[in-house]
Amino acid sequence: MLVYLCLAVYNEEKNLMNCISSINRAIKKIRPQVKTIICLNGCTDSSLRIAKECKQDYPFLNIRITKSVKGKLNAQKKMLSLIPKNKRTFFIDSDTEISEDSISIMLKELDKHKGLIAVGGFPIAKKYEGFNPWKKLLDNILNIRSRHPMCEISKLEVLNYHKLANLYPQRINTNKEHESKSKIFFHGRLFLLKSKKYWNMPPKSKKVVGDDSYLPDYIIYNYGKNRIRIRYDALVYFKPLISIKEHYRAYKRIYYDLKNLKDSSPEFSDIREHSVLILDKDYIIRQKVLERVKFAIFNCIRCIEKMLYKISFERDPKKIWEYNT
C-alpha cells in the first residue's frame, strides 16, 4: 500500500512542524508505505527551512520538497504531477493538525466502499489557550459550529447523496439521521482522493480559487452522487478564529468563492443549491441555555456579515484572504 500526502505551504513557518508531527503520529500507527510532498508556493518566510527540518526529523514520511508559483491550486497541480496514477492521495492543509486515527479511518472508508471517490475529514477549531477574556469569548462564539458537528444540515433534501448513512451509519459526532441531512461536500482542510485522475481545477477563464469549492461539485457532476463521504470521526484541528475582522475576511472569501462558482459554472447549479447549509434549530433547542445563546449571537454576526458582503467593493477572493492570515 503506497499512500501520498500532499501539503501546500504558503508562509507556514509557525505551523508546519506541528502539522507534520501530527501526520507522523497518524502514519506510524498504521505504517503504510508513504511519500509526502511539501510544495512551497510563493513563501517569503522560513517555511523552506522548517520543511528541511521536517524532512530530517521524520524520515518515515519520505518527504520531498518542491516549489510552485503562488496559489494553493497551483501547488496541488504541481504535487499531483509528481504522483503516479491510481495512488490514494491525501491533501492536508499545512496550518492544521490531524488526529491520530484520521488517516486510518479515511483509508478504511475508501477500501470498504469501492464506489467512493473522496473521503473528507471533519474540521474542528482548536481551543483558544490565551488569557484575553475578549478573545476567549469570541472563540466560544465564532467557532461554535465546528464544535457541534451535528448543528448544521442541508437546506434542501439530500438523502440521495447519503445512501451510505443508512447502510453503514456512523456513531461518532453524527448519527444516521444527521448524516442523511448533512453537507454533500468535503472541506479542503483534509480530504482523500482515490486517484489523482479525479482532481481538477477551474479553467483559467473562471474566477474560483478554492479547491474545496470547485472539486466536490466537479466530482458529483461528472461521477454521480454517493461518491463523497465525510468521516465525522476523522478530525482535523485548525487555528480558531478569535477576532471579528478575521472571521469577516475568512467568510467573505468563501462567500465570493461560492458566488463566482455559481456564476461561472452554471452546470453545477443544482449541486450548489443542495450544498447550502443551515443551522438545525431542533438540534440547537436541545442544547444548554448558554450554548443556545452562543448560537444566537453567532447567527446575528453571520447575518450582518452577509449584508456587508453584498455591498462590498472588494470581491476578489485572492485579495480578500491569504492562507497565512
ABEGO torsion letter per residue (X at the ends): XBBBBBBBBBGAAAAAAAAAAAAAAAAAAAGBBBBBBBBBBGBABAAAAAAAAAAAABAAAGBBBBBBBBEAAAAAAAAAAABBBGBBBBBBBAABBBBAAAAAAAAAAAAABAABABBBBBBBBBBBABABAAAAAAAAAAAAAAABAAABBBABBAAAAAAAAAABBBABGBBAAAAAABBABBBAABBBBABAAABBBBBAABABABAAAAAAAAAAAAAEBGABBBBAABBBBBBBBABAAAAAAAAAAAAAAAAAAAAABAAAAAAAAAABBBBBAAAAAABBAAAAAAAAAAAAAAAAAAAAAAABABABAAAABBAAX
